[in-house]
């Protein structure tokens, strides 16, 4: 099922930055739409709506008029999985693509959106599959890839 992610015209600004994400749904039988700047803002709206109405439905995603895909670093919240499995996964949001309760990382792992922390770039242990998936996606997008090989003396010394 495809669900159109709402967009607005003109693009609202938040502290001088465009607002890339949209959350839409039905709460108590009424349609709701909100444009937000960050994934924690998306999660906040989803949590409030489901507290107000356990039967609430909706979706969220990158606005369809956004200029390019957006990649977010996510990690499972503490206590959801063993600490050794709390690697940082990358999810790529495509403009206009709607998401629900789960997202799929570049490595293929499905993550519950209410069970993740959004991290700053460079924090935490990266998922090797997501890094490889990111390189493959970049190659597909640009038709080129940068490959680095380890320095042989450094590996064996």
BAGUFI-120960 format. One record per residue: x, y, z of N, C-alpha, C in turn; chain; residue in one letter. Coordinates in nm, 4 decimals, padded with zeros to 6 digits. Layout:
BEGIN
<titi <X, Y, Z>, <X, Y, Z>, <X, Y, Z>, 'A', 'a'>
...
//
This chain:
BEGIN
<titi <00.0839, -00.1171, 00.0000>, <00.0000, 00.0000, 00.0000>, <00.0883, 00.1232, 00.0000>, 'A', 'x'>
<titi <00.0692, 00.2137, -00.0942>, <00.1422, 00.3390, -00.0979>, <00.0598, 00.4469, -00.0310>, 'A', 'x'>
<titi <00.1245, 00.5203, 00.0561>, <00.0599, 00.6314, 00.1242>, <00.1385, 00.7561, 00.0907>, 'A', 'x'>
<titi <00.0729, 00.8572, 00.0401>, <00.1424, 00.9808, 00.0034>, <00.1824, 01.0553, 00.1293>, 'A', 'x'>
<titi <00.3089, 01.0916, 00.1367>, <00.3560, 01.1720, 00.2480>, <00.3184, 01.3153, 00.2183>, 'A', 'x'>
<titi <00.2482, 01.3832, 00.3101>, <00.2012, 01.5181, 00.2822>, <00.3162, 01.6156, 00.2635>, 'A', 'x'>
<titi <00.2886, 01.7197, 00.1891>, <00.3859, 01.8256, 00.1690>, <00.3136, 01.9580, 00.1822>, 'A', 'x'>
<titi <00.3882, 02.0637, 00.2020>, <00.3245, 02.1937, 00.2109>, <00.3862, 02.2858, 00.1078>, 'A', 'x'>
<titi <00.3193, 02.3940, 00.0829>, <00.3705, 02.4921, -00.0115>, <00.3380, 02.6297, 00.0432>, 'A', 'x'>
<titi <00.4336, 02.7144, 00.0682>, <00.5771, 02.6951, 00.0537>, <00.6344, 02.6110, 00.1678>, 'A', 'x'>
<titi <00.7617, 02.5744, 00.1547>, <00.8275, 02.4921, 00.2557>, <00.8480, 02.5746, 00.3821>, 'A', 'x'>
<titi <00.7928, 02.5297, 00.4964>, <00.8154, 02.6025, 00.6204>, <00.9624, 02.5976, 00.6602>, 'A', 'x'>
<titi <01.0053, 02.6949, 00.7345>, <01.1429, 02.7000, 00.7817>, <01.1439, 02.6849, 00.9332>, 'A', 'x'>
<titi <01.2456, 02.6200, 00.9852>, <01.2628, 02.6042, 01.1290>, <01.4060, 02.6421, 01.1612>, 'A', 'x'>
<titi <01.4247, 02.7533, 01.2258>, <01.5583, 02.8033, 01.2574>, <01.6438, 02.8161, 01.1324>, 'A', 'x'>
<titi <01.5863, 02.8560, 01.0211>, <01.6608, 02.8762, 00.8984>, <01.6846, 02.7494, 00.8183>, 'A', 'x'>
<titi <01.6410, 02.6340, 00.8661>, <01.6614, 02.5075, 00.7940>, <01.5272, 02.4571, 00.7445>, 'A', 'x'>
<titi <01.5251, 02.3942, 00.6275>, <01.3981, 02.3415, 00.5787>, <01.3534, 02.2266, 00.6681>, 'A', 'x'>
<titi <01.2257, 02.2011, 00.6688>, <01.1659, 02.0968, 00.7513>, <01.1429, 01.9772, 00.6599>, 'A', 'x'>
<titi <01.2304, 01.8752, 00.6674>, <01.2260, 01.7675, 00.5677>, <01.1252, 01.6565, 00.5924>, 'A', 'x'>
<titi <01.0796, 01.6370, 00.7160>, <00.9976, 01.5207, 00.7479>, <00.8514, 01.5576, 00.7685>, 'A', 'x'>
<titi <00.7645, 01.4628, 00.7356>, <00.6208, 01.4813, 00.7522>, <00.5639, 01.3626, 00.8288>, 'A', 'x'>
<titi <00.4657, 01.3913, 00.9142>, <00.3925, 01.2880, 00.9876>, <00.2452, 01.3119, 00.9581>, 'A', 'x'>
<titi <00.1727, 01.2077, 00.9209>, <00.0304, 01.2213, 00.8903>, <-00.0435, 01.0999, 00.9431>, 'A', 'x'>
<titi <-00.1689, 01.1199, 00.9770>, <-00.2468, 01.0074, 01.0243>, <-00.3891, 01.0452, 01.0566>, 'A', 'x'>
<titi <-00.4558, 00.9553, 01.1278>, <-00.5923, 00.9767, 01.1734>, <-00.5951, 00.9509, 01.3234>, 'A', 'x'>
<titi <-00.6365, 01.0521, 01.3982>, <-00.6468, 01.0431, 01.5439>, <-00.7904, 01.0789, 01.5809>, 'A', 'x'>
<titi <-00.8571, 00.9894, 01.6533>, <-00.9988, 01.0072, 01.6894>, <-01.0836, 01.0365, 01.5656>, 'A', 'x'>
<titi <-01.0504, 00.9693, 01.4546>, <-01.1285, 00.9836, 01.3324>, <-01.1016, 01.1095, 01.2518>, 'A', 'x'>
<titi <-01.0081, 01.1930, 01.2974>, <-00.9776, 01.3173, 01.2258>, <-00.8379, 01.3108, 01.1652>, 'A', 'x'>
<titi <-00.8242, 01.3629, 01.0422>, <-00.6902, 01.3642, 00.9805>, <-00.5994, 01.4670, 01.0483>, 'A', 'x'>
<titi <-00.4725, 01.4292, 01.0655>, <-00.3715, 01.5192, 01.1217>, <-00.2473, 01.5144, 01.0329>, 'A', 'x'>
<titi <-00.1818, 01.6279, 01.0169>, <-00.0576, 01.6382, 00.9401>, <00.0338, 01.7369, 01.0104>, 'A', 'x'>
<titi <00.1611, 01.7004, 01.0212>, <00.2590, 01.7879, 01.0837>, <00.3902, 01.7756, 01.0068>, 'A', 'x'>
<titi <00.4549, 01.8891, 00.9805>, <00.5888, 01.8895, 00.9229>, <00.6877, 01.9124, 01.0366>, 'A', 'x'>
<titi <00.7936, 01.8317, 01.0409>, <00.8907, 01.8386, 01.1505>, <01.0326, 01.8315, 01.0953>, 'A', 'x'>
<titi <01.1283, 01.8693, 01.1802>, <01.2676, 01.8779, 01.1373>, <01.3483, 01.7515, 01.1641>, 'A', 'x'>
<titi <01.3128, 01.6754, 01.2687>, <01.3986, 01.5627, 01.3082>, <01.3159, 01.4375, 01.3357>, 'A', 'x'>
<titi <01.3837, 01.3229, 01.3350>, <01.3170, 01.1968, 01.3674>, <01.2653, 01.1955, 01.5114>, 'A', 'x'>
<titi <01.3377, 01.2510, 01.6099>, <01.2781, 01.2572, 01.7436>, <01.1458, 01.3355, 01.7459>, 'A', 'x'>
<titi <01.1316, 01.4377, 01.6607>, <01.0042, 01.5095, 01.6501>, <00.8957, 01.4168, 01.5959>, 'A', 'x'>
<titi <00.9296, 01.3362, 01.4942>, <00.8350, 01.2381, 01.4387>, <00.7899, 01.1440, 01.5496>, 'A', 'x'>
<titi <00.8874, 01.0896, 01.6235>, <00.8561, 00.9937, 01.7298>, <00.7696, 01.0567, 01.8377>, 'A', 'x'>
<titi <00.7966, 01.1817, 01.8714>, <00.7159, 01.2516, 01.9712>, <00.5701, 01.2620, 01.9301>, 'A', 'x'>
<titi <00.5447, 01.2960, 01.8047>, <00.4062, 01.3043, 01.7555>, <00.3400, 01.1677, 01.7557>, 'A', 'x'>
<titi <00.4115, 01.0668, 01.7086>, <00.3545, 00.9315, 01.7061>, <00.3195, 00.8869, 01.8477>, 'A', 'x'>
<titi <00.4095, 00.9084, 01.9428>, <00.3829, 00.8673, 02.0817>, <00.2617, 00.9412, 02.1386>, 'A', 'x'>
<titi <00.2533, 01.0720, 02.1171>, <00.1385, 01.1489, 02.1682>, <00.0082, 01.1021, 02.1051>, 'A', 'x'>
<titi <00.0090, 01.0817, 01.9727>, <-00.1133, 01.0401, 01.9040>, <-00.1605, 00.9043, 01.9521>, 'A', 'x'>
<titi <-00.0682, 00.8088, 01.9710>, <-00.1096, 00.6752, 02.0144>, <-00.1513, 00.6736, 02.1609>, 'A', 'x'>
<titi <-00.0989, 00.7675, 02.2430>, <-00.1463, 00.7799, 02.3809>, <-00.2878, 00.8361, 02.3823>, 'A', 'x'>
<titi <-00.3160, 00.9341, 02.2953>, <-00.4489, 00.9951, 02.2876>, <-00.5526, 00.8994, 02.2309>, 'A', 'x'>
<titi <-00.5096, 00.8168, 02.1355>, <-00.6017, 00.7284, 02.0651>, <-00.5290, 00.5993, 02.0283>, 'A', 'x'>
<titi <-00.5513, 00.4910, 02.1050>, <-00.4833, 00.3641, 02.0748>, <-00.5141, 00.3100, 01.9351>, 'A', 'x'>
<titi <-00.6209, 00.3586, 01.8717>, <-00.6573, 00.3140, 01.7380>, <-00.6035, 00.4083, 01.6294>, 'A', 'x'>
<titi <-00.5204, 00.5035, 01.6672>, <-00.4654, 00.5987, 01.5705>, <-00.3838, 00.5241, 01.4646>, 'A', 'x'>
<titi <-00.3905, 00.5732, 01.3413>, <-00.3113, 00.5167, 01.2327>, <-00.2374, 00.6308, 01.1646>, 'A', 'x'>
<titi <-00.1272, 00.5958, 01.0974>, <-00.0560, 00.7015, 01.0274>, <00.0717, 00.6538, 00.9625>, 'A', 'x'>
<titi <00.1424, 00.7504, 00.9077>, <00.2693, 00.7232, 00.8434>, <00.3579, 00.8470, 00.8578>, 'A', 'x'>
<titi <00.4832, 00.8310, 00.8228>, <00.5782, 00.9415, 00.8278>, <00.6812, 00.9186, 00.7184>, 'A', 'x'>
<titi <00.7544, 01.0203, 00.6853>, <00.8588, 01.0047, 00.5856>, <00.9164, 01.1373, 00.5421>, 'A', 'x'>
<titi <01.0083, 01.1280, 00.4475>, <01.0713, 01.2450, 00.3879>, <00.9740, 01.3045, 00.2872>, 'A', 'x'>
<titi <00.9521, 01.4354, 00.2960>, <00.8568, 01.5009, 00.2056>, <00.8910, 01.4690, 00.0595>, 'A', 'x'>
<titi <00.7891, 01.4546, -00.0230>, <00.8099, 01.4185, -00.1635>, <00.8791, 01.5284, -00.2425>, 'A', 'x'>
<titi <00.8734, 01.6525, -00.1959>, <00.9401, 01.7604, -00.2686>, <01.0797, 01.7900, -00.2128>, 'A', 'x'>
<titi <01.1297, 01.7023, -00.1247>, <01.2643, 01.7217, -00.0705>, <01.3656, 01.6899, -00.1795>, 'A', 'x'>
<titi <01.4782, 01.7579, -00.1791>, <01.5715, 01.7539, -00.2919>, <01.6504, 01.6247, -00.3076>, 'A', 'x'>
<titi <01.6738, 01.5494, -00.2014>, <01.7604, 01.4308, -00.2114>, <01.7276, 01.3337, -00.0987>, 'A', 'x'>
<titi <01.7715, 01.2072, -00.1114>, <01.7532, 01.1125, -00.0010>, <01.8244, 01.1621, 00.1250>, 'A', 'x'>
<titi <01.7791, 01.1130, 00.2390>, <01.8359, 01.1498, 00.3678>, <01.8748, 01.0210, 00.4388>, 'A', 'x'>
<titi <01.9986, 01.0129, 00.4896>, <02.0460, 00.8948, 00.5610>, <02.0567, 00.9285, 00.7089>, 'A', 'x'>
<titi <01.9962, 00.8439, 00.7936>, <01.9965, 00.8667, 00.9377>, <02.0662, 00.7525, 01.0112>, 'A', 'x'>
<titi <02.1516, 00.7842, 01.1108>, <02.2134, 00.6800, 01.1943>, <02.1228, 00.6476, 01.3133>, 'A', 'x'>
<titi <02.0829, 00.5215, 01.3264>, <01.9946, 00.4768, 01.4335>, <02.0570, 00.3593, 01.5074>, 'A', 'x'>
<titi <02.0267, 00.3499, 01.6372>, <02.0733, 00.2368, 01.7180>, <01.9580, 00.1922, 01.8066>, 'A', 'x'>
<titi <01.9468, 00.0605, 01.8265>, <01.8435, 00.0073, 01.9157>, <01.8613, 00.0672, 02.0548>, 'A', 'x'>
<titi <01.7508, 00.0984, 02.1218>, <01.7577, 00.1529, 02.2576>, <01.8186, 00.0493, 02.3520>, 'A', 'x'>
<titi <01.8810, 00.0978, 02.4578>, <01.9385, 00.0093, 02.5592>, <01.8290, -00.0807, 02.6158>, 'A', 'x'>
<titi <01.8618, -00.2092, 02.6321>, <01.7668, -00.3048, 02.6869>, <01.6828, -00.3763, 02.5831>, 'A', 'x'>
<titi <01.6802, -00.3270, 02.4600>, <01.6020, -00.3918, 02.3541>, <01.6769, -00.5138, 02.3011>, 'A', 'x'>
<titi <01.8078, -00.5000, 02.2832>, <01.8945, -00.6092, 02.2384>, <02.0193, -00.6092, 02.3264>, 'A', 'x'>
<titi <02.0990, -00.7182, 02.3180>, <02.2258, -00.7216, 02.3925>, <02.3119, -00.6026, 02.3511>, 'A', 'x'>
<titi <02.3930, -00.5539, 02.4413>, <02.4776, -00.4372, 02.4151>, <02.5679, -00.4597, 02.2939>, 'A', 'x'>
<titi <02.6169, -00.5811, 02.2762>, <02.7056, -00.6101, 02.1628>, <02.6335, -00.6007, 02.0284>, 'A', 'x'>
<titi <02.4996, -00.6027, 02.0297>, <02.4214, -00.5919, 01.9059>, <02.3698, -00.4508, 01.8809>, 'A', 'x'>
<titi <02.4080, -00.3562, 01.9655>, <02.3600, -00.2180, 01.9518>, <02.4496, -00.1393, 01.8568>, 'A', 'x'>
<titi <02.4691, -00.1928, 01.7386>, <02.5482, -00.1205, 01.6399>, <02.4639, -00.0102, 01.5775>, 'A', 'x'>
<titi <02.5323, 00.0848, 01.5181>, <02.4636, 00.1971, 01.4547>, <02.4263, 00.1581, 01.3120>, 'A', 'x'>
<titi <02.2978, 00.1544, 01.2863>, <02.2467, 00.1209, 01.1537>, <02.2166, 00.2483, 01.0764>, 'A', 'x'>
<titi <02.2226, 00.2375, 00.9468>, <02.1903, 00.3500, 00.8593>, <02.0596, 00.3204, 00.7876>, 'A', 'x'>
<titi <01.9680, 00.4174, 00.7916>, <01.8475, 00.4054, 00.7105>, <01.8489, 00.5196, 00.6109>, 'A', 'x'>
<titi <01.8071, 00.4893, 00.4914>, <01.8010, 00.5911, 00.3863>, <01.6556, 00.6193, 00.3560>, 'A', 'x'>
<titi <01.6162, 00.7447, 00.3774>, <01.4801, 00.7885, 00.3478>, <01.4781, 00.8490, 00.2083>, 'A', 'x'>
<titi <01.3873, 00.8032, 00.1264>, <01.3721, 00.8564, -00.0085>, <01.2553, 00.9539, -00.0106>, 'A', 'x'>
<titi <01.2659, 01.0611, -00.0870>, <01.1561, 01.1576, -00.0940>, <01.0245, 01.0904, -00.1350>, 'A', 'x'>
<titi <00.9190, 01.1188, -00.0572>, <00.7863, 01.0671, -00.0890>, <00.7586, 00.9256, -00.0439>, 'A', 'x'>
<titi <00.8567, 00.8550, 00.0099>, <00.8390, 00.7168, 00.0547>, <00.7838, 00.7161, 00.1972>, 'A', 'x'>
<titi <00.6675, 00.6543, 00.2162>, <00.6028, 00.6504, 00.3474>, <00.6567, 00.5355, 00.4312>, 'A', 'x'>
<titi <00.6641, 00.5576, 00.5625>, <00.7105, 00.4564, 00.6574>, <00.6073, 00.4424, 00.7681>, 'A', 'x'>
<titi <00.6064, 00.3258, 00.8285>, <00.5163, 00.3001, 00.9397>, <00.5929, 00.2761, 01.0674>, 'A', 'x'>
<titi <00.5625, 00.1655, 01.1351>, <00.6204, 00.1356, 01.2655>, <00.7635, 00.0833, 01.2566>, 'A', 'x'>
<titi <00.8056, 00.0377, 01.1388>, <00.9415, -00.0147, 01.1237>, <01.0100, 00.0499, 01.0032>, 'A', 'x'>
<titi <01.1423, 00.0475, 01.0085>, <01.2241, 00.0902, 00.8953>, <01.3259, -00.0197, 00.8697>, 'A', 'x'>
<titi <01.3745, -00.0273, 00.7469>, <01.4741, -00.1274, 00.7122>, <01.6079, -00.0585, 00.6910>, 'A', 'x'>
<titi <01.7074, -00.1043, 00.7669>, <01.8421, -00.0485, 00.7553>, <01.9050, -00.0950, 00.6240>, 'A', 'x'>
<titi <02.0137, -00.0289, 00.5839>, <02.0813, -00.0653, 00.4591>, <02.1328, -00.2089, 00.4605>, 'A', 'x'>
<titi <02.1548, -00.2660, 00.5798>, <02.2000, -00.4048, 00.5916>, <02.0851, -00.5041, 00.5808>, 'A', 'x'>
<titi <01.9608, -00.4550, 00.5849>, <01.8438, -00.5422, 00.5771>, <01.7734, -00.5635, 00.7095>, 'A', 'x'>
<titi <01.8338, -00.5242, 00.8211>, <01.7693, -00.5420, 00.9512>, <01.6522, -00.4453, 00.9662>, 'A', 'x'>
<titi <01.5399, -00.4993, 01.0170>, <01.4213, -00.4160, 01.0404>, <01.4268, -00.3645, 01.1834>, 'A', 'x'>
<titi <01.4018, -00.2339, 01.1983>, <01.4075, -00.1694, 01.3292>, <01.2717, -00.1080, 01.3620>, 'A', 'x'>
<titi <01.2239, -00.1322, 01.4852>, <01.1011, -00.0677, 01.5320>, <01.1332, 00.0787, 01.5582>, 'A', 'x'>
<titi <01.0619, 00.1677, 01.4965>, <01.0942, 00.3095, 01.5031>, <01.0817, 00.3643, 01.6456>, 'A', 'x'>
<titi <00.9898, 00.3108, 01.7259>, <00.9778, 00.3571, 01.8640>, <01.0816, 00.2932, 01.9554>, 'A', 'x'>
<titi <01.1650, 00.2024, 01.9025>, <01.2676, 00.1350, 01.9827>, <01.4089, 00.1740, 01.9443>, 'A', 'x'>
<titi <01.4259, 00.2929, 01.8841>, <01.5597, 00.3341, 01.8408>, <01.5976, 00.4702, 01.8983>, 'A', 'x'>
<titi <01.7278, 00.4917, 01.9062>, <01.7839, 00.6223, 01.9374>, <01.8437, 00.6776, 01.8097>, 'A', 'x'>
<titi <01.8251, 00.8060, 01.7862>, <01.8877, 00.8742, 01.6730>, <02.0194, 00.9302, 01.7237>, 'A', 'x'>
<titi <02.1279, 00.8978, 01.6547>, <02.2605, 00.9385, 01.7004>, <02.3222, 01.0435, 01.6097>, 'A', 'x'>
<titi <02.4123, 01.1236, 01.6652>, <02.4897, 01.2131, 01.5793>, <02.5846, 01.1296, 01.4932>, 'A', 'x'>
<titi <02.6192, 01.1795, 01.3774>, <02.7127, 01.1091, 01.2898>, <02.8453, 01.0921, 01.3638>, 'A', 'x'>
<titi <02.9023, 00.9716, 01.3567>, <03.0309, 00.9437, 01.4200>, <03.0209, 00.8821, 01.5578>, 'A', 'x'>
<titi <02.9018, 00.8693, 01.6138>, <02.8838, 00.8094, 01.7467>, <02.8515, 00.6612, 01.7328>, 'A', 'x'>
<titi <02.9077, 00.5792, 01.8212>, <02.8733, 00.4380, 01.8282>, <02.9462, 00.3523, 01.7265>, 'A', 'x'>
<titi <02.9364, 00.2208, 01.7470>, <02.9994, 00.1223, 01.6589>, <02.9128, 00.1039, 01.5354>, 'A', 'x'>
<titi <02.9677, 00.1301, 01.4161>, <02.8862, 00.1172, 01.2943>, <02.8595, -00.0287, 01.2569>, 'A', 'x'>
<titi <02.7475, -00.0514, 01.1946>, <02.7122, -00.1825, 01.1400>, <02.7875, -00.2001, 01.0077>, 'A', 'x'>
<titi <02.8664, -00.3062, 00.9972>, <02.9434, -00.3309, 00.8750>, <02.8548, -00.3487, 00.7531>, 'A', 'x'>
<titi <02.7418, -00.4167, 00.7705>, <02.6493, -00.4365, 00.6589>, <02.5901, -00.3061, 00.6088>, 'A', 'x'>
<titi <02.5623, -00.2142, 00.7012>, <02.5085, -00.0839, 00.6615>, <02.6140, -00.0020, 00.5879>, 'A', 'x'>
<titi <02.7387, -00.0098, 00.6359>, <02.8452, 00.0623, 00.5660>, <02.8600, 00.0099, 00.4236>, 'A', 'x'>
<titi <02.8607, -00.1226, 00.4098>, <02.8711, -00.1822, 00.2760>, <02.7480, -00.1476, 00.1922>, 'A', 'x'>
<titi <02.6310, -00.1529, 00.2542>, <02.5074, -00.1178, 00.1837>, <02.5069, 00.0269, 00.1394>, 'A', 'x'>
<titi <02.5629, 00.1134, 00.2234>, <02.5718, 00.2548, 00.1886>, <02.6633, 00.2780, 00.0711>, 'A', 'x'>
<titi <02.7763, 00.2075, 00.0685>, <02.8685, 00.2198, -00.0452>, <02.8041, 00.1686, -00.1728>, 'A', 'x'>
<titi <02.7325, 00.0557, -00.1610>, <02.6660, -00.0004, -00.2795>, <02.5580, 00.0944, -00.3301>, 'A', 'x'>
<titi <02.4817, 00.1532, -00.2382>, <02.3764, 00.2467, -00.2785>, <02.4373, 00.3711, -00.3421>, 'A', 'x'>
<titi <02.5490, 00.4193, -00.2857>, <02.6162, 00.5352, -00.3445>, <02.6682, 00.5024, -00.4838>, 'A', 'x'>
<titi <02.7198, 00.3804, -00.5009>, <02.7704, 00.3404, -00.6325>, <02.6563, 00.3353, -00.7330>, 'A', 'x'>
<titi <02.5435, 00.2796, -00.6905>, <02.4272, 00.2712, -00.7782>, <02.3811, 00.4117, -00.8173>, 'A', 'x'>
<titi <02.3878, 00.5037, -00.7204>, <02.3409, 00.6402, -00.7439>, <02.4380, 00.7193, -00.8316>, 'A', 'x'>
<titi <02.5685, 00.7010, -00.8103>, <02.6668, 00.7816, -00.8821>, <02.7453, 00.7036, -00.9868>, 'A', 'x'>
<titi <02.7299, 00.5697, -00.9868>, <02.8020, 00.4803, -01.0769>, <02.9533, 00.4835, -01.0535>, 'A', 'x'>
<titi <02.9948, 00.5163, -00.9331>, <03.1360, 00.5076, -00.8981>, <03.1468, 00.4791, -00.7499>, 'A', 'x'>
<titi <03.2594, 00.4239, -00.7090>, <03.2803, 00.3899, -00.5692>, <03.4281, 00.4063, -00.5372>, 'A', 'x'>
<titi <03.4579, 00.4484, -00.4173>, <03.5954, 00.4622, -00.3737>, <03.6291, 00.3382, -00.2927>, 'A', 'x'>
<titi <03.7332, 00.2686, -00.3328>, <03.7743, 00.1469, -00.2637>, <03.9125, 00.1701, -00.2053>, 'A', 'x'>
<titi <03.9299, 00.1302, -00.0815>, <04.0574, 00.1444, -00.0136>, <04.1050, 00.0071, 00.0281>, 'A', 'x'>
<titi <04.2343, -00.0205, 00.0156>, <04.2869, -00.1471, 00.0615>, <04.3769, -00.1211, 00.1825>, 'A', 'x'>
<titi <04.3828, -00.2172, 00.2760>, <04.4646, -00.1976, 00.3948>, <04.6127, -00.1939, 00.3580>, 'A', 'x'>
<titi <04.6888, -00.1203, 00.4367>, <04.8342, -00.1144, 00.4206>, <04.8897, -00.2463, 00.4702>, 'A', 'x'>
<titi <04.9463, -00.3293, 00.3809>, <04.9929, -00.4644, 00.4164>, <05.0882, -00.4652, 00.5367>, 'A', 'x'>
<titi <05.1905, -00.3790, 00.5440>, <05.2783, -00.3820, 00.6618>, <05.2020, -00.3508, 00.7916>, 'A', 'x'>
<titi <05.1027, -00.2644, 00.7855>, <05.0294, -00.2286, 00.9067>, <04.9434, -00.3453, 00.9561>, 'A', 'x'>
<titi <04.8917, -00.4251, 00.8627>, <04.8072, -00.5375, 00.8991>, <04.8896, -00.6481, 00.9645>, 'A', 'x'>
<titi <05.0118, -00.6705, 00.9162>, <05.0921, -00.7838, 00.9625>, <05.1946, -00.7468, 01.0684>, 'A', 'x'>
<titi <05.1999, -00.6211, 01.1101>, <05.3029, -00.5861, 01.2083>, <05.2519, -00.5971, 01.3489>, 'A', 'x'>
//
